[in-house]
Amino acid sequence: MPSRARWWAFAPYVVVTLWHLVTLVPGMPTASPAETISKMLLMPALALGVAVSGIRIRGARGVLLYAAIAFSWLGDEAGTFFGMLPEVPTMVGFFALAHICYIWLFTRHLRQRRLPWWTLVYAAWWIVMIGVLWPRLGALAVPMAVYGLILGAMATTSVATTRLIATGGAVFLLSDSLLAFQLFPPTPLGAWSDVAVMTAYCAGQLLIAVGVLRAPARAALRRPAAAVA
């Protein structure tokens, strides 16, 4: 890993993110070309930042990171690329694949420590979310419950890596939680919900990507000496 990474490589991603957030501000035209184009450029800009950051990630580690970003892009653009399919299930399916890539990356290549007890909060999150949203999910109840398990597992396994990645995992989970309440609202969300969802989503993806670039290889987890004895 080089001593000085080119973190300016992520400037295009930040610019595109800010551009997209502006298009979501209440009062702006909905489904405008600027909103569509800026959203389509988000994940390619993030992948570009990873590619030109100056930190080379080879092998499965790089493949999994780029695959997660690519599946996220397909999830973002499910309605555009797969207009013949129902948008929400298609979007959820691609994001599930993205999270599976992240889980594989975190557990097989970046794990640094055992999971602390407090990660049980993610199990509690899943129970509460399913309990609140279940009556409104209809035919999507089981797929969304499975997706929630995968999302929670992503956030949980991120805690075993580095603080930066763990923060990204938590913020990503926050984004999808807000989106779930936006899609299946028990009560109407505010006018700024789109901005909140995408702010958390873009921040979470950036934190994970930068965290992966900065993370050391997987540590060898040994038993305490007393336990071995």
N, C-alpha and C positions, 0 to 999 in steps of 0.2 A: 504494500500500500504506500503510495507516495506521501511525503510529508506535507505537501501542500496541494490540496485538491482544488479543482476549478469550480468552486461553488457558484460562481456567476453563471455556470451552465444552466442553472435552474431559473435564471431571470426570465426567459421566455415563458416558462410555466407560470411563474408568478404574474406576469403581465396578462397572459391569457385568462388566468383565474380571476384577476381583478376586472378584466373586460367582461367576462361572463357574469360576474356578480352584479355589475352595473346594469346589465340587461334584465336582471331579475328584480330590480328595485321596484316596489309598488308604483304604479303610474306609467311604467315603461310599456311599450306595445308587447303583448304576449305573442309567443311563437314567432318573433321577428327573425329575419335572416341573421342578424348579429348574434342573437341568442343561440340559434342553431349552429352557426359556424364556430362560435367560441366554444361551445360544449364539445363539438366534434374534435377540436384541436387540443383539448385538455390532456388526455392521456398520451397522444403522440408527443406533445411538448415535454411531458414528464419522462417518457422513454428517451427522448433526445437529451435531456439533462443527465440522465444516468449514463448514456453512451459517451458523452463528451466531458464528463466530470473529471477525467484524469485518473479515476480508480477503476481498474480492470477487474471484472468479476467473471471468472471462467467456470466452465463445467456446469453442474446442476444448479449451483447457486445463482448464476446469471440466467440460466434458462428459466428457472422458477420465478425470478423477479420479473423478467420480461413477459412471461406467460401470464402472471397475475395482472400486470398492467394491460396486456392485450385483452384478456377476458373482461377486465373492468371497462375497457373501451367499447367492447361489443355490448356489454350491459348498458352502458350509457346510450348507445345508439341502437338499441333493440328495435325501437319503433321505426327507425330509418332504414336499417339494413334488413330487417325481417318483418316488414309490414304485413306480410301474409299470415303471421303468427300473432297470437294474443300477446300484447306488449308486456304486461306485468309478469306473467310466468316466464317469458323469454328473458326478460331483464334479470329476474331472480335466479334463473338457471345459470346465466353467465357469471353473475357475481358469486354464486356458490362455487363455481369452478375457480374463480379468482381467489376466494378465501381458502379453498383446498390447497392451491399452490402456496399461499402464504403459510398455512399450517405445516406443510411439508418442509418449506424453507426454514421455518422457525425451529421445528423439532429435530430435523435431520442435519442441519448445517449451521445454525446460529445459536443453539441452546447454550447458555452459560451457567444456569443454576436450576435447582428444583423449584417447582411452583410453590409459592407461599400459601398459607391457609386462606388468606383473604381473597384469593381468586374465586372462592365459592360465591362471591358476590355476583359473578357472571351467571352462575346457575340460578341464583335468585332473580336476576334480571330476566332470564328466559321464562321462568315460571310466571312472573308478574306480567310480562308482555303478552304471553299466550293467554293468560287468564283474562286480561283486559280486552284483547283484540279478538279472541276466538269467536264470539257471537257475530262479529262483523266480517269474518273472513270467508264464510260460505264455502264454495268448492275449493278455495285455496287454503283452507285451514291446515290440512296435513302438509302440503308443500311448504307453507310458510313456517310451520312448526319445525320442519326439518331444516329449512334455511336458517332459522333462528339458532338451532343447535350448532350448525356450521359456523355461523357468524360469532356466536359465543365462544366456540372452540378457537377461532382465530384470535380473538381478543385475549383469551386465557393463555394460549401458548406463546403469545407475544411477550407476556410478562417474564418468561424464562430466558429471554434474550437480553436486550439492553433497555435502558430507560427510554431512550428515544423511540425505539420500535414499540415498546409497550405503550407509550403515550399515543403514538400513531394508531395502534390497534384500538385503544379506548375511544379516540376521537372518531375513528371510522365507525365503530359500533354506535356512537352517539348519532352520527349522521343517518345510519340506517334506522335507528329507533325513531328519529324525527320523521323520516320518510314513511315509516309504517303508520304513524299517527296521521300523516298527511293523506295517505292512500285509503286508510280505513279508520277515519276519525271518530272516536267516541264523542268528541266535541270539536267544533270547528277551530282550526288553528289560525293564528294571526296572519296578517297580510305579508309579513316578512318571513314566513316559514320557508319559502323557496330559497331565500338568501341564507338562512340559518343552515338548511340541509346541505347546500352546496359549499358553504364555507367550511363546515366540518368535514365534508367528504374530501375536498381538495387539500385541506390541511392534513388530514389523516394519511392520504396517499403520499404526500410529500414527506411527512415525518417517517413513514415506513421506508420509503425509497432511500432517503438520506441515511436513515439508521442502518439499513442493510449495507450501504456503501462503507459506513464507518465501523461496522461490527467486526470483531475478530472472528476467527473460525470457531467452530463448536468446541467447547471446553470438555475435558474429560472429567466426569462427575464421579468422585470417589467417595466411598463410605468413610465416615469418621473412624479414626484409629480404634476407639473404644468399641465401636460396633463390630469391626473386623475381629478384634480380639475376642 
